[in-house]
């Protein structure tokens, strides 16, 4: 039996951020500084994937219709 240990490694960093930008970001997230910064970094990391998906818009043909998918519920 193999046991895998998953660790959530993190780095502590110091970042200079304009006060107004941080305030606006915290207002938008409704969270504290750490959670706001993490959310912003996750969104930035995901933005490339979102862009690739947008490029595929209208180019992907599905074999099933929306009606077919509804029937499978």
C-alpha positions as CSV (number, residue, x, y, z in Angstrom):
1,X,0.0,0.0,0.0
2,X,1.3,3.4,-1.0
3,X,0.4,6.4,1.1
4,X,0.5,9.8,-0.6
5,X,0.9,12.9,1.5
6,X,-0.4,16.1,0.0
7,X,1.1,19.2,1.3
8,X,-0.1,22.7,0.7
9,X,3.1,24.5,0.4
10,X,3.0,28.2,0.7
11,X,5.5,31.1,0.4
12,X,5.5,34.1,2.6
13,X,6.2,37.2,0.4
14,X,6.4,40.9,0.9
15,X,4.6,43.0,-1.7
16,X,4.1,46.7,-2.0
17,X,0.6,47.4,-3.1
18,X,-1.0,50.8,-3.5
19,X,-3.5,51.5,-0.6
20,X,-6.4,52.3,-2.8
21,X,-5.9,49.2,-5.0
22,X,-5.9,47.0,-1.9
23,X,-8.9,48.7,-0.5
24,X,-10.9,48.3,-3.7
25,X,-9.8,44.6,-4.0
26,X,-10.8,43.9,-0.4
27,X,-14.2,45.6,-0.9
28,X,-14.8,43.5,-4.1
29,X,-13.8,40.2,-2.4
30,X,-15.3,40.9,1.0
31,X,-12.2,39.2,2.5
32,X,-9.0,40.0,4.3
33,X,-5.7,40.8,2.7
34,X,-4.3,37.3,2.4
35,X,-7.6,35.8,0.9
36,X,-7.9,38.8,-1.4
37,X,-4.4,38.4,-2.8
38,X,-4.8,34.6,-3.2
39,X,-8.0,35.1,-5.1
40,X,-6.4,37.7,-7.3
41,X,-3.5,35.4,-8.1
42,X,-5.9,32.5,-8.8
43,X,-7.9,34.7,-11.2
44,X,-4.8,35.9,-13.0
45,X,-3.5,32.3,-13.3
46,X,-6.9,31.2,-14.8
47,X,-7.1,34.1,-17.2
48,X,-5.0,32.4,-19.8
49,X,-7.3,29.3,-19.8
50,X,-10.3,31.6,-20.1
51,X,-8.7,33.3,-23.1
52,X,-8.0,29.9,-24.8
53,X,-11.7,28.9,-24.2
54,X,-12.9,32.2,-25.7
55,X,-10.7,31.5,-28.8
56,X,-12.6,28.1,-29.3
57,X,-16.0,29.8,-29.2
58,X,-17.9,28.7,-32.3
59,X,-15.2,26.2,-33.4
60,X,-16.2,23.2,-31.3
61,X,-19.0,21.0,-32.5
62,X,-20.9,18.9,-29.9
63,X,-22.5,15.6,-30.8
64,X,-25.3,16.2,-28.3
65,X,-27.8,19.1,-28.2
66,X,-28.8,21.0,-25.1
67,X,-32.2,19.2,-25.3
68,X,-30.4,15.8,-25.2
69,X,-28.5,16.9,-22.1
70,X,-31.7,18.0,-20.4
71,X,-33.3,14.6,-21.1
72,X,-30.4,12.8,-19.3
73,X,-31.1,14.5,-16.0
